[in-house]
Amino acid sequence: ESDLDELEKTVEPSWPKLVEPLEKIVDRLTVVWGIVNHLKAVKDTAELRAAIEEVQPEKVKFQLRVGQSKPIYNAFKAIQESPDWKSLSEARKRIVETQIKEAVLNGVSLEDNKREQFNKIEQELERLSHKFSENVLDATKKFEKLITDKKEIEGLPATSLGLAAQTAVSKGHENATAENGPWMITLDAPCLFAVMQHARNRALREEVYRANITRASSGDLDNTPIINQILKLRMEKARLLNYNNYAEVSMATKMATVDKAEELLEKLRSASWNAAVQGIMQEIVSCRVENELSPQNMHM
């Protein structure tokens, strides 16, 4: 924060005095928080979660301070309005334009009371997003299926059988081997993909498929209320920024619009629909199934 204080005091509308020091400040946080996110993904623990929960509000607060800095915003505006603007490269012009747009999207132009409301929304959205991810991770870990009959996992490659046996060992089945089992099936990506792509057991594929697509959708880990609250807060945020919906906010810094994105999706749907249906019908014939293919048989 001391570096940000210094930048705001000494900022000038020039590349060396604005963009370069700002980039160093932002990159420092980005790199550190990137490590935190990586650890959260690969080595999740209760202690790490507690530590993240403690510092996360300060992280968001700092990001908002950078995004809502009037001295920095005004300096970027000054660059855009200066006689030197035309001499800047297209890349640098794009950077300046994006910084100005992102500052507006971060609430730099809001009145004090609306900015305070905006900041509360941002803090809550960050908290909800973090909780959403934790619920998905916990639901993923929760699913375990122990298999003792090798016929039930026919088709799985030897490496996948070895991984499933290794998982079984870690869960207390000390004598588990790739050859004789038992095998522990989980929703971790290597196991999930192996089952969906190679297992001949349709019932197993369906069970794993349904467990995967319904993660964090019931019980204590149900993300439905969180999703609803995120949608509500995103709409409030959009309206504070004078947008009709959050989709418009998301597209504001992109080289497209909501209408153009929807138009592209419709073009893709129209162009691919008949070919996709034909492909599915061919799969039905080649697989010799009486009815249409189930999702778990088309997945991955």
C-alpha positions as CSV (number, residue, x, y, z in Angstrom):
1,E,0.0,0.0,0.0
2,S,2.9,2.3,0.6
3,D,3.9,2.0,-3.1
4,L,0.3,2.9,-4.1
5,D,0.4,5.9,-1.7
6,E,3.6,7.1,-3.4
7,L,2.3,6.6,-6.9
8,E,-0.8,8.6,-6.1
9,K,1.3,11.4,-4.8
10,T,3.8,11.5,-7.6
11,V,1.8,10.2,-10.6
12,E,2.2,11.9,-13.9
13,P,0.4,11.3,-17.2
14,S,3.3,9.4,-18.8
15,W,4.2,5.8,-19.4
16,P,7.2,5.7,-17.1
17,K,5.5,7.6,-14.3
18,L,2.2,5.8,-14.4
19,V,1.9,2.6,-16.3
20,E,5.2,1.0,-15.3
21,P,4.9,1.6,-11.5
22,L,1.2,0.6,-11.5
23,E,2.0,-2.6,-13.3
24,K,4.6,-3.5,-10.7
25,I,2.1,-2.9,-7.9
26,V,-0.7,-4.9,-9.5
27,D,1.7,-7.8,-10.6
28,R,3.0,-8.2,-7.1
29,L,-0.5,-8.9,-5.8
30,T,-1.4,-11.0,-8.8
31,V,1.6,-13.3,-8.4
32,V,1.1,-13.8,-4.7
33,W,-2.6,-14.4,-5.0
34,G,-2.0,-16.7,-7.9
35,I,0.1,-18.9,-5.6
36,V,-2.6,-18.9,-3.0
37,N,-5.2,-20.0,-5.6
38,H,-2.9,-22.7,-6.8
39,L,-2.4,-24.0,-3.3
40,K,-6.1,-23.9,-2.7
41,A,-6.7,-26.1,-5.8
42,V,-4.0,-28.7,-5.1
43,K,-3.4,-28.7,-1.4
44,D,-6.7,-27.6,0.2
45,T,-6.7,-27.6,4.1
46,A,-8.8,-26.2,6.8
47,E,-5.8,-24.0,7.9
48,L,-5.4,-22.6,4.3
49,R,-9.1,-21.9,4.1
50,A,-9.0,-20.0,7.3
51,A,-6.0,-18.0,6.3
52,I,-7.6,-17.1,2.9
53,E,-10.8,-16.1,4.6
54,E,-8.9,-13.8,7.0
55,V,-6.9,-11.9,4.3
56,Q,-9.4,-12.0,1.4
57,P,-11.3,-8.9,2.5
58,E,-8.1,-6.9,2.6
59,K,-7.1,-8.2,-0.8
60,V,-10.5,-7.0,-2.3
61,K,-10.2,-3.7,-0.4
62,F,-6.8,-3.1,-2.0
63,Q,-8.0,-4.0,-5.5
64,L,-10.9,-1.6,-5.1
65,R,-8.6,1.1,-3.9
66,V,-6.4,0.7,-7.0
67,G,-9.4,0.5,-9.3
68,Q,-11.1,3.5,-7.7
69,S,-8.0,5.7,-7.4
70,K,-8.9,9.1,-8.8
71,P,-5.3,10.3,-9.3
72,I,-4.5,7.2,-11.4
73,Y,-7.8,7.5,-13.3
74,N,-7.2,11.1,-14.0
75,A,-3.7,10.5,-15.2
76,F,-4.9,7.9,-17.7
77,K,-7.6,10.3,-18.9
78,A,-4.9,13.0,-19.3
79,I,-2.8,10.6,-21.5
80,Q,-5.8,10.0,-23.6
81,E,-6.6,13.7,-24.0
82,S,-3.0,14.8,-24.5
83,P,-1.4,15.8,-27.9
84,D,0.9,12.8,-27.6
85,W,-2.1,10.4,-27.8
86,K,-1.8,9.9,-31.6
87,S,1.8,9.0,-31.3
88,L,1.2,6.0,-29.0
89,S,1.2,2.5,-30.4
90,E,-2.1,0.8,-30.8
91,A,-1.1,-1.6,-28.0
92,R,-0.5,1.3,-25.6
93,K,-3.7,3.0,-26.6
94,R,-5.6,-0.2,-25.9
95,I,-4.0,-0.4,-22.5
96,V,-4.9,3.1,-21.6
97,E,-8.5,2.7,-22.9
98,T,-8.9,-0.6,-21.0
99,Q,-7.6,1.0,-17.7
100,I,-10.1,3.9,-18.0
101,K,-12.9,1.5,-18.8
102,E,-12.0,-0.8,-15.9
103,A,-11.7,2.1,-13.5
104,V,-15.3,3.1,-14.4
105,L,-16.4,-0.6,-14.0
106,N,-14.7,-0.5,-10.6
107,G,-16.8,2.4,-9.5
108,V,-14.4,5.3,-9.8
109,S,-17.1,7.6,-11.1
110,L,-19.8,6.7,-8.5
111,E,-20.9,9.0,-5.8
112,D,-19.7,8.3,-2.3
113,N,-22.8,6.5,-1.1
114,K,-23.1,4.4,-4.2
115,R,-19.4,3.6,-4.1
116,E,-19.8,2.3,-0.6
117,Q,-22.7,0.1,-1.7
118,F,-20.6,-1.0,-4.7
119,N,-17.7,-2.0,-2.5
120,K,-19.9,-4.0,-0.1
121,I,-21.3,-5.9,-3.2
122,E,-17.8,-6.6,-4.4
123,Q,-16.7,-8.0,-1.0
124,E,-19.8,-10.2,-0.8
125,L,-19.4,-11.5,-4.3
126,E,-15.8,-12.4,-3.5
127,R,-16.9,-14.3,-0.4
128,L,-19.7,-16.1,-2.2
129,S,-17.4,-17.1,-5.1
130,H,-14.9,-18.5,-2.6
131,K,-17.6,-20.4,-0.8
132,F,-19.0,-21.7,-4.1
133,S,-15.6,-23.1,-5.0
134,E,-15.2,-24.7,-1.6
135,N,-18.5,-26.4,-1.9
136,V,-17.7,-27.8,-5.3
137,L,-14.3,-29.1,-4.0
138,D,-15.9,-30.6,-0.9
139,A,-18.6,-32.3,-3.0
140,T,-16.0,-33.6,-5.4
141,K,-14.0,-35.1,-2.5
142,K,-17.2,-36.5,-0.9
143,F,-17.9,-39.0,-3.7
144,E,-16.2,-42.4,-3.2
145,K,-17.1,-45.7,-4.7
146,L,-15.2,-48.8,-3.6
147,I,-15.2,-51.6,-6.2
148,T,-14.1,-55.1,-5.4
149,D,-15.3,-57.0,-8.6
150,K,-12.9,-56.3,-11.5
151,K,-15.7,-57.0,-14.0
152,E,-17.3,-53.7,-12.9
153,I,-14.3,-51.7,-14.1
154,E,-13.5,-53.6,-17.3
155,G,-12.0,-51.3,-19.9
156,L,-10.0,-49.1,-17.6
157,P,-6.3,-48.8,-18.6
158,A,-3.7,-50.3,-16.3
159,T,-2.6,-46.8,-15.2
160,S,-6.1,-45.9,-14.1
161,L,-6.5,-49.2,-12.2
162,G,-3.2,-48.5,-10.5
163,L,-4.4,-45.0,-9.5
164,A,-7.7,-46.3,-8.2
165,A,-5.9,-48.9,-6.2
166,Q,-3.5,-46.3,-4.8
167,T,-6.5,-44.2,-3.8
168,A,-8.0,-47.2,-2.1
169,V,-4.7,-47.7,-0.1
170,S,-4.9,-44.1,1.0
171,K,-8.4,-44.7,2.2
172,G,-7.4,-47.6,4.5
173,H,-7.4,-50.6,2.1
174,E,-3.8,-51.4,2.6
175,N,-3.7,-54.5,0.4
176,A,-5.2,-52.9,-2.7
177,T,-3.4,-53.6,-5.9
178,A,-4.0,-52.6,-9.6
179,E,-4.4,-56.2,-10.5
180,N,-6.7,-57.5,-7.7
181,G,-8.2,-54.4,-6.2
182,P,-10.1,-53.1,-4.4
183,W,-10.4,-49.9,-6.5
184,M,-11.6,-46.6,-5.2
185,I,-13.5,-44.5,-7.8
186,T,-13.6,-40.8,-7.2
187,L,-14.5,-37.6,-9.1
188,D,-10.9,-36.4,-9.3
189,A,-10.2,-35.6,-13.0
190,P,-7.9,-38.5,-13.8
191,C,-10.3,-41.1,-12.4
192,L,-13.4,-39.3,-13.8
193,F,-12.1,-39.1,-17.3
194,A,-10.8,-42.7,-17.2
195,V,-14.2,-44.1,-16.2
196,M,-16.2,-41.9,-18.6
197,Q,-13.9,-42.7,-21.6
198,H,-13.0,-46.3,-21.0
199,A,-15.3,-48.2,-18.5
200,R,-17.6,-50.7,-20.3
201,N,-20.0,-50.8,-17.3
202,R,-22.8,-48.5,-18.3
203,A,-24.3,-48.4,-14.8
204,L,-20.9,-47.2,-13.4
205,R,-20.6,-44.6,-16.1
206,E,-24.1,-43.3,-15.3
207,E,-23.5,-43.2,-11.5
208,V,-20.2,-41.3,-11.9
209,Y,-21.6,-39.0,-14.5
210,R,-24.6,-38.1,-12.4
211,A,-22.5,-37.6,-9.3
212,N,-20.2,-35.3,-11.2
213,I,-22.9,-33.1,-12.8
214,T,-24.9,-32.8,-9.5
215,R,-22.0,-31.8,-7.3
216,A,-22.8,-29.2,-4.7
217,S,-26.5,-29.2,-5.5
218,S,-28.0,-30.6,-2.3
219,G,-27.6,-30.8,1.4
220,D,-25.1,-28.7,3.3
221,L,-23.0,-28.2,0.2
222,D,-25.9,-26.9,-2.0
223,N,-24.7,-24.0,-4.1
224,T,-28.2,-23.0,-5.3
225,P,-28.7,-20.2,-2.7
226,I,-25.2,-19.0,-3.4
227,I,-25.9,-18.9,-7.2
228,N,-29.1,-17.0,-6.6
229,Q,-27.4,-14.4,-4.4
230,I,-24.5,-14.0,-6.9
231,L,-27.0,-13.3,-9.7
232,K,-28.9,-10.8,-7.5
233,L,-25.7,-8.9,-6.5
234,R,-24.4,-8.9,-10.0
235,M,-27.7,-7.3,-11.2
236,E,-27.4,-4.7,-8.4
237,K,-23.8,-4.0,-9.4
238,A,-24.8,-3.6,-13.1
239,R,-27.5,-1.1,-12.2
240,L,-25.1,0.9,-10.1
241,L,-22.9,1.2,-13.1
242,N,-25.9,2.1,-15.3
243,Y,-26.0,-1.2,-17.3
244,N,-29.1,-3.2,-18.0
245,N,-27.6,-6.5,-16.8
246,Y,-24.3,-8.1,-15.7
247,A,-23.8,-9.6,-19.2
248,E,-23.3,-6.0,-20.5
249,V,-20.8,-5.3,-17.6
250,S,-18.8,-8.4,-18.6
251,M,-18.7,-7.5,-22.3
252,A,-17.8,-3.9,-21.6
253,T,-14.1,-4.5,-21.8
254,K,-14.3,-7.1,-24.6
255,M,-14.3,-6.6,-28.4
256,A,-17.9,-7.6,-28.7
257,T,-21.4,-6.9,-27.4
258,V,-24.1,-9.1,-25.8
259,D,-26.1,-9.0,-29.0
260,K,-23.1,-10.0,-31.1
261,A,-22.2,-12.8,-28.8
262,E,-25.8,-14.2,-28.9
263,E,-25.8,-13.8,-32.7
264,L,-22.6,-15.8,-32.9
265,L,-24.0,-18.6,-30.7
266,E,-27.2,-18.8,-32.8
267,K,-25.1,-19.0,-36.0
268,L,-23.1,-21.9,-34.5
269,R,-26.2,-23.6,-33.3
270,S,-27.9,-23.3,-36.7
271,A,-24.8,-24.5,-38.6
272,S,-24.1,-27.5,-36.3
273,W,-27.6,-28.7,-35.3
274,N,-28.3,-31.0,-38.3
275,A,-24.8,-32.4,-38.4
276,A,-24.9,-33.0,-34.6
277,V,-28.2,-34.9,-34.8
278,Q,-27.0,-36.9,-37.7
279,G,-23.8,-37.8,-35.7
280,I,-25.9,-38.9,-32.7
281,M,-28.1,-41.1,-34.9
282,Q,-25.0,-42.7,-36.4
283,E,-23.7,-43.4,-32.9
284,I,-27.1,-45.0,-32.0
285,V,-26.8,-47.3,-35.0
286,S,-23.2,-48.2,-34.5
287,C,-23.7,-48.8,-30.7
288,R,-26.8,-50.9,-31.4
289,V,-28.9,-49.2,-28.7
290,E,-32.6,-49.2,-28.9
291,N,-33.2,-45.7,-27.6
292,E,-31.4,-42.4,-27.9
293,L,-27.9,-42.3,-26.3
294,S,-27.8,-41.3,-22.6
295,P,-25.6,-38.3,-21.6
296,Q,-23.2,-40.6,-19.7
297,N,-22.5,-42.5,-23.0
298,M,-21.8,-39.3,-24.9
299,H,-19.9,-37.5,-22.2
300,M,-16.2,-36.8,-22.7
